[in-house]
Amino acid sequence: MKLKAFVNLIYIALIIFISGCTEDPAPTLWETFEGGNGEQPVINSISPSDSAYAGVDIITIYGDNFSSGLANDSNFVSFNGTKGEILFASPTELQVKVPVLVDDKMTFKDSVVGIKIWSQGASLYSDTFYYKIKAPFTEYAVIDQYNKTVIRGMTVDQYENLYVSVYNDGVKLITPDKEITHYGNKGGETFWNALRWGPSDILHAGTELFWVVFTFSGEGTNPDPSYILPDDKSFMKDFDFDSEKNIWCGTRNGKVVGVNTTSGAFNESEIGDRINCVRYFNGYLYSAGVIDSVQKIFKTEVLSGAVAGATTEFVDLTAELGAGISSVAMVMDNEGSIYLAIDGAEESVIKLYQNGTWEYFYPGIFDYPVYSLAWGNDQYLYASMFMINDPAQADDDESKILQIDMKDKQAAPCFGRGDM
């Protein structure tokens, strides 16, 4: 018996050594296991069967000879040597959060990995099961890699062209082929807080320096002051189109202003002390801002003719997330869920549901500041992120535009885009 136990220990050590040579987990991951003569874990199938997103998705592994429960590291699941988080375990099923497989998230790319399992008491790993892991986002564009460019407002037209406001350099156009050209000339603004593609294929723009919605009539043109708000203290922060193609502005002095684009009439409604971002959805304007030093999201009924109805509180962000956060940018999906970029938190984007509950969006993925969000015509969301590469050296900071795969999600209707 002693000889058999000694042979088993030698065999386990040999397996660990060979596995380390084939990019399986380092031996230190397995130190809590008590080697034994248990059956080798077997992987029969994985759901979803085709692929999963790194750092985002939960996969279910079906097989045999797994250990039950989550206590004492009963099972380890290796993704090319990176440990996955096990959320449920039974003898025939494991639910596992796919780990982030790279140190530098900007190098994310689709890849096929080898998945192996070792369960408590087993003397062998499972055989390798090869599985596709997809990147949740890819780097879409860098305006100028040799200069510290800051990208603010963004929007997408019906052809998936992306328009971005570059600090002190006007508006750039990025085609689906990722070709970058100059689109809108710089005016008196340093940058546009908000860009929206509007009716008649015209780019609309707003900045908190003015109480005006500007338009660009085409490529290479100057910004034209098309809609001047009645209150010169209503500096623009954000705006959106409603289903009648009227404009709704959120302002720095806490108002939402409905602009009737047919009659030219204005309707003002006091909401809070400051509005940072707005989105229209299904008869309501959602506005994120601050009142009495508390960050909140409000919901205002939108009546015909750009008239504001009753306003209610939708979510108290400060109560949910704590003090020190502020709203930066907002988009919505076609189910009415809000994706809100926030400042002052480790995670930079949260998702809020219509019932008022929320969760971090792609937690552990977005840990850089997000300046703007824009949703395209399909499942892709674009985010402008500010990359602080070295906190002690500002010269190497840069903005990158990411394209995020939202999987089965689509954007809420964009009523200015394509004359919808």
KOLMI-858184 format. One record per residue (C-alpha): residue number from 1; residue in three letters; x, y, z. Coordinates in steps of 0.2 Angstrom, whole numbers. Layout:
<sites>
NUM, ALA, X, Y, Z .
...
</sites>
This chain:
<sites>
1, MET, 0, 0, 0 .
2, LYS, 14, 12, 4 .
3, LEU, 22, 9, -13 .
4, LYS, 6, 12, -22 .
5, ALA, 3, 28, -13 .
6, PHE, 21, 33, -17 .
7, VAL, 18, 29, -36 .
8, ASN, 2, 39, -36 .
9, LEU, 11, 54, -29 .
10, ILE, 25, 53, -42 .
11, TYR, 11, 51, -55 .
12, ILE, 2, 67, -49 .
13, ALA, 18, 77, -49 .
14, LEU, 22, 71, -67 .
15, ILE, 5, 77, -73 .
16, ILE, 7, 94, -65 .
17, PHE, 24, 95, -73 .
18, ILE, 18, 90, -90 .
19, SER, 3, 102, -89 .
20, GLY, 13, 116, -84 .
21, CYS, 23, 114, -100 .
22, THR, 7, 114, -110 .
23, GLU, 0, 131, -103 .
24, ASP, -11, 123, -90 .
25, PRO, -13, 131, -73 .
26, ALA, 3, 133, -62 .
27, PRO, 5, 120, -49 .
28, THR, 1, 132, -35 .
29, LEU, -17, 133, -41 .
30, TRP, -19, 115, -36 .
31, GLU, -10, 114, -19 .
32, THR, -27, 113, -10 .
33, PHE, -31, 97, -18 .
34, GLU, -29, 80, -9 .
35, GLY, -23, 68, -23 .
36, GLY, -32, 52, -23 .
37, ASN, -39, 38, -34 .
38, GLY, -55, 46, -39 .
39, GLU, -61, 45, -57 .
40, GLN, -55, 57, -70 .
41, PRO, -66, 72, -73 .
42, VAL, -74, 70, -90 .
43, ILE, -81, 85, -101 .
44, ASN, -95, 80, -113 .
45, SER, -101, 96, -119 .
46, ILE, -102, 115, -115 .
47, SER, -116, 127, -117 .
48, PRO, -117, 138, -126 .
49, SER, -110, 126, -139 .
50, ASP, -102, 139, -151 .
51, SER, -93, 152, -140 .
52, ALA, -93, 163, -125 .
53, TYR, -86, 181, -121 .
54, ALA, -71, 183, -110 .
55, GLY, -74, 191, -93 .
56, VAL, -93, 192, -97 .
57, ASP, -102, 175, -100 .
58, ILE, -106, 161, -89 .
59, ILE, -104, 144, -97 .
60, THR, -111, 127, -92 .
61, ILE, -100, 112, -93 .
62, TYR, -108, 95, -93 .
63, GLY, -99, 79, -89 .
64, ASP, -95, 67, -76 .
65, ASN, -85, 65, -60 .
66, PHE, -86, 83, -54 .
67, SER, -86, 87, -36 .
68, SER, -102, 94, -28 .
69, GLY, -103, 111, -20 .
70, LEU, -92, 126, -19 .
71, ALA, -83, 124, -3 .
72, ASN, -64, 121, -2 .
73, ASP, -61, 123, -20 .
74, SER, -69, 107, -24 .
75, ASN, -66, 109, -43 .
76, PHE, -54, 120, -53 .
77, VAL, -58, 124, -71 .
78, SER, -43, 130, -82 .
79, PHE, -44, 141, -97 .
80, ASN, -27, 140, -105 .
81, GLY, -20, 141, -87 .
82, THR, -32, 155, -81 .
83, LYS, -44, 150, -67 .
84, GLY, -62, 152, -70 .
85, GLU, -75, 156, -56 .
86, ILE, -86, 142, -52 .
87, LEU, -104, 147, -48 .
88, PHE, -112, 130, -47 .
89, ALA, -106, 113, -45 .
90, SER, -114, 95, -46 .
91, PRO, -106, 78, -51 .
92, THR, -112, 81, -69 .
93, GLU, -113, 100, -71 .
94, LEU, -102, 116, -68 .
95, GLN, -107, 134, -71 .
96, VAL, -92, 144, -74 .
97, LYS, -89, 163, -77 .
98, VAL, -76, 164, -91 .
99, PRO, -61, 174, -85 .
100, VAL, -52, 188, -93 .
101, LEU, -38, 180, -102 .
102, VAL, -26, 194, -105 .
103, ASP, -17, 207, -94 .
104, ASP, -19, 221, -107 .
105, LYS, -38, 222, -111 .
106, MET, -34, 232, -127 .
107, THR, -26, 216, -134 .
108, PHE, -42, 206, -133 .
109, LYS, -46, 195, -148 .
110, ASP, -55, 179, -152 .
111, SER, -46, 163, -148 .
112, VAL, -48, 145, -145 .
113, VAL, -43, 139, -128 .
114, GLY, -41, 122, -120 .
115, ILE, -52, 119, -105 .
116, LYS, -47, 107, -92 .
117, ILE, -55, 102, -75 .
118, TRP, -48, 94, -60 .
119, SER, -60, 89, -46 .
120, GLN, -56, 85, -28 .
121, GLY, -49, 68, -25 .
122, ALA, -45, 64, -43 .
123, SER, -28, 59, -49 .
124, LEU, -30, 66, -67 .
125, TYR, -35, 81, -76 .
126, SER, -49, 79, -88 .
127, ASP, -45, 78, -106 .
128, THR, -43, 95, -115 .
129, PHE, -59, 102, -122 .
130, TYR, -56, 115, -135 .
131, TYR, -68, 130, -135 .
132, LYS, -69, 147, -143 .
133, ILE, -68, 162, -132 .
134, LYS, -73, 179, -140 .
135, ALA, -67, 197, -136 .
136, PRO, -81, 207, -129 .
137, PHE, -75, 222, -137 .
138, THR, -61, 227, -150 .
139, GLU, -51, 243, -153 .
140, TYR, -61, 252, -166 .
141, ALA, -51, 268, -169 .
142, VAL, -37, 279, -162 .
143, ILE, -39, 297, -170 .
144, ASP, -20, 301, -168 .
145, GLN, -9, 289, -159 .
146, TYR, 5, 302, -158 .
147, ASN, -5, 316, -149 .
148, LYS, -16, 316, -133 .
149, THR, -33, 318, -142 .
150, VAL, -49, 318, -131 .
151, ILE, -65, 312, -139 .
152, ARG, -81, 318, -132 .
153, GLY, -98, 318, -142 .
154, MET, -101, 303, -154 .
155, THR, -116, 298, -165 .
156, VAL, -119, 285, -179 .
157, ASP, -129, 288, -195 .
158, GLN, -139, 275, -204 .
159, TYR, -124, 269, -214 .
160, GLU, -114, 265, -198 .
161, ASN, -103, 280, -200 .
162, LEU, -97, 286, -184 .
163, TYR, -95, 305, -180 .
164, VAL, -84, 310, -166 .
165, SER, -80, 327, -158 .
166, VAL, -61, 329, -155 .
167, TYR, -54, 341, -143 .
168, ASN, -50, 358, -152 .
169, ASP, -51, 349, -169 .
170, GLY, -69, 349, -175 .
171, VAL, -78, 333, -180 .
172, LYS, -71, 318, -188 .
173, LEU, -79, 304, -198 .
174, ILE, -75, 286, -196 .
175, THR, -82, 274, -209 .
176, PRO, -86, 256, -206 .
177, ASP, -69, 252, -215 .
178, LYS, -61, 263, -201 .
179, GLU, -56, 276, -213 .
180, ILE, -54, 293, -203 .
181, THR, -58, 309, -212 .
182, HIS, -62, 327, -207 .
183, TYR, -81, 331, -207 .
184, GLY, -85, 347, -197 .
185, ASN, -75, 362, -195 .
186, LYS, -71, 369, -178 .
187, GLY, -81, 384, -172 .
188, GLY, -81, 393, -156 .
189, GLU, -82, 377, -146 .
190, THR, -68, 367, -139 .
191, PHE, -78, 351, -141 .
192, TRP, -96, 345, -143 .
193, ASN, -103, 337, -128 .
194, ALA, -117, 329, -139 .
195, LEU, -118, 324, -157 .
196, ARG, -134, 317, -165 .
197, TRP, -138, 312, -182 .
198, GLY, -154, 321, -186 .
199, PRO, -168, 322, -199 .
200, SER, -164, 326, -217 .
201, ASP, -147, 318, -214 .
202, ILE, -140, 332, -205 .
203, LEU, -128, 331, -190 .
204, HIS, -134, 341, -175 .
205, ALA, -122, 346, -161 .
206, GLY, -122, 354, -143 .
207, THR, -110, 360, -131 .
208, GLU, -111, 367, -114 .
209, LEU, -103, 383, -119 .
210, PHE, -119, 389, -128 .
211, TRP, -138, 388, -127 .
212, VAL, -139, 383, -145 .
213, VAL, -141, 367, -155 .
214, PHE, -130, 368, -170 .
215, THR, -131, 359, -187 .
216, PHE, -118, 354, -200 .
217, SER, -125, 354, -218 .
218, GLY, -112, 342, -225 .
219, GLU, -94, 337, -225 .
220, GLY, -82, 351, -222 .
221, THR, -95, 364, -216 .
222, ASN, -95, 376, -202 .
223, PRO, -107, 374, -187 .
224, ASP, -124, 383, -190 .
225, PRO, -134, 390, -174 .
226, SER, -150, 382, -179 .
227, TYR, -160, 381, -163 .
228, ILE, -157, 395, -150 .
229, LEU, -164, 391, -133 .
230, PRO, -174, 406, -125 .
231, ASP, -164, 405, -108 .
232, ASP, -146, 410, -111 .
233, LYS, -141, 402, -94 .
234, SER, -147, 385, -102 .
235, PHE, -130, 379, -107 .
236, MET, -132, 363, -117 .
237, LYS, -126, 346, -110 .
238, ASP, -135, 334, -120 .
239, PHE, -150, 332, -132 .
240, ASP, -160, 319, -141 .
241, PHE, -175, 317, -153 .
242, ASP, -192, 311, -149 .
243, SER, -204, 301, -160 .
244, GLU, -210, 317, -168 .
245, LYS, -192, 322, -172 .
246, ASN, -193, 337, -159 .
247, ILE, -177, 340, -149 .
248, TRP, -176, 338, -130 .
249, CYS, -161, 347, -122 .
250, GLY, -154, 344, -105 .
251, THR, -145, 359, -98 .
252, ARG, -132, 364, -86 .
253, ASN, -145, 374, -75 .
254, GLY, -155, 359, -72 .
255, LYS, -169, 361, -86 .
256, VAL, -175, 350, -99 .
257, VAL, -181, 360, -114 .
258, GLY, -192, 354, -128 .
259, VAL, -189, 362, -145 .
260, ASN, -204, 360, -157 .
261, THR, -194, 358, -174 .
262, THR, -210, 362, -184 .
263, SER, -216, 378, -175 .
264, GLY, -200, 384, -167 .
265, ALA, -209, 384, -150 .
266, PHE, -199, 380, -134 .
267, ASN, -206, 372, -118 .
268, GLU, -195, 372, -102 .
269, SER, -197, 361, -87 .
270, GLU, -187, 363, -71 .
271, ILE, -180, 346, -66 .
272, GLY, -164, 348, -54 .
273, ASP, -149, 358, -52 .
274, ARG, -139, 351, -67 .
275, ILE, -143, 338, -81 .
276, ASN, -129, 329, -88 .
277, CYS, -137, 317, -101 .
278, VAL, -154, 313, -109 .
279, ARG, -162, 299, -119 .
280, TYR, -180, 298, -126 .
281, PHE, -189, 281, -125 .
282, ASN, -207, 276, -127 .
283, GLY, -215, 292, -123 .
284, TYR, -203, 297, -109 .
285, LEU, -187, 308, -108 .
286, TYR, -174, 300, -96 .
287, SER, -162, 313, -89 .
288, ALA, -147, 310, -77 .
289, GLY, -141, 324, -67 .
290, VAL, -140, 331, -49 .
291, ILE, -152, 339, -37 .
292, ASP, -147, 345, -20 .
293, SER, -130, 336, -22 .
294, VAL, -139, 319, -25 .
295, GLN, -136, 311, -42 .
296, LYS, -152, 304, -49 .
297, ILE, -161, 299, -65 .
298, PHE, -178, 307, -69 .
299, LYS, -192, 301, -80 .
300, THR, -202, 315, -89 .
301, GLU, -218, 311, -99 .
302, VAL, -216, 319, -117 .
303, LEU, -232, 325, -124 .
304, SER, -236, 330, -142 .
305, GLY, -228, 346, -148 .
306, ALA, -212, 345, -137 .
307, VAL, -222, 348, -121 .
308, ALA, -216, 341, -105 .
309, GLY, -228, 332, -94 .
310, ALA, -225, 325, -76 .
311, THR, -208, 321, -70 .
312, THR, -204, 307, -57 .
313, GLU, -189, 300, -50 .
314, PHE, -183, 285, -58 .
315, VAL, -167, 280, -49 .
316, ASP, -157, 288, -34 .
317, LEU, -140, 284, -40 .
318, THR, -131, 291, -25 .
319, ALA, -141, 280, -14 .
320, GLU, -137, 265, -25 .
321, LEU, -119, 268, -29 .
322, GLY, -113, 280, -15 .
323, ALA, -107, 298, -15 .
324, GLY, -94, 304, -27 .
325, ILE, -101, 297, -43 .
326, SER, -108, 307, -58 .
327, SER, -117, 303, -74 .
328, VAL, -107, 305, -90 .
329, ALA, -116, 297, -105 .
330, MET, -131, 287, -108 .
331, VAL, -139, 276, -121 .
332, MET, -154, 264, -120 .
333, ASP, -158, 247, -128 .
334, ASN, -174, 242, -136 .
335, GLU, -181, 235, -120 .
336, GLY, -179, 251, -111 .
337, SER, -163, 247, -101 .
338, ILE, -151, 261, -98 .
339, TYR, -132, 260, -100 .
340, LEU, -125, 274, -90 .
341, ALA, -106, 279, -90 .
342, ILE, -102, 286, -73 .
343, ASP, -87, 295, -66 .
344, GLY, -79, 292, -49 .
345, ALA, -81, 273, -48 .
346, GLU, -70, 258, -52 .
347, GLU, -82, 252, -64 .
348, SER, -86, 265, -78 .
349, VAL, -103, 258, -85 .
350, ILE, -119, 252, -76 .
351, LYS, -135, 244, -83 .
352, LEU, -151, 250, -76 .
353, TYR, -167, 240, -79 .
354, GLN, -185, 247, -81 .
355, ASN, -189, 240, -63 .
356, GLY, -176, 251, -56 .
357, THR, -163, 237, -52 .
358, TRP, -145, 239, -59 .
359, GLU, -129, 230, -61 .
360, TYR, -112, 234, -68 .
361, PHE, -111, 232, -86 .
362, TYR, -97, 219, -91 .
363, PRO, -89, 220, -74 .
364, GLY, -70, 220, -73 .
365, ILE, -69, 225, -92 .
366, PHE, -73, 243, -91 .
367, ASP, -61, 250, -78 .
368, TYR, -55, 266, -88 .
369, PRO, -65, 282, -89 .
370, VAL, -79, 282, -102 .
371, TYR, -82, 299, -110 .
372, SER, -96, 295, -123 .
373, LEU, -107, 281, -129 .
374, ALA, -116, 279, -146 .
375, TRP, -126, 264, -152 .
376, GLY, -125, 259, -170 .
377, ASN, -138, 251, -181 .
378, ASP, -135, 233, -176 .
379, GLN, -128, 225, -160 .
380, TYR, -113, 236, -158 .
381, LEU, -110, 250, -145 .
382, TYR, -96, 262, -147 .
383, ALA, -87, 269, -132 .
384, SER, -74, 283, -131 .
385, MET, -62, 278, -117 .
386, PHE, -48, 288, -109 .
387, MET, -33, 277, -107 .
388, ILE, -21, 282, -92 .
389, ASN, -6, 272, -96 .
390, ASP, 5, 279, -83 .
391, PRO, -2, 290, -69 .
392, ALA, 15, 298, -67 .
393, GLN, 16, 303, -85 .
394, ALA, 2, 312, -94 .
395, ASP, 10, 312, -111 .
396, ASP, 6, 294, -115 .
397, ASP, -12, 296, -111 .
398, GLU, -24, 293, -126 .
399, SER, -42, 291, -131 .
400, LYS, -48, 275, -139 .
401, ILE, -64, 271, -147 .
402, LEU, -70, 253, -143 .
403, GLN, -83, 243, -153 .
404, ILE, -93, 233, -140 .
405, ASP, -103, 217, -145 .
406, MET, -119, 219, -136 .
407, LYS, -124, 201, -143 .
408, ASP, -143, 200, -144 .
409, LYS, -146, 218, -139 .
410, GLN, -152, 232, -151 .
411, ALA, -152, 251, -148 .
412, ALA, -168, 260, -143 .
413, PRO, -176, 269, -159 .
414, CYS, -165, 284, -164 .
415, PHE, -179, 295, -172 .
416, GLY, -167, 307, -180 .
417, ARG, -157, 293, -189 .
418, GLY, -162, 290, -207 .
419, ASP, -179, 300, -204 .
420, MET, -186, 286, -194 .
</sites>
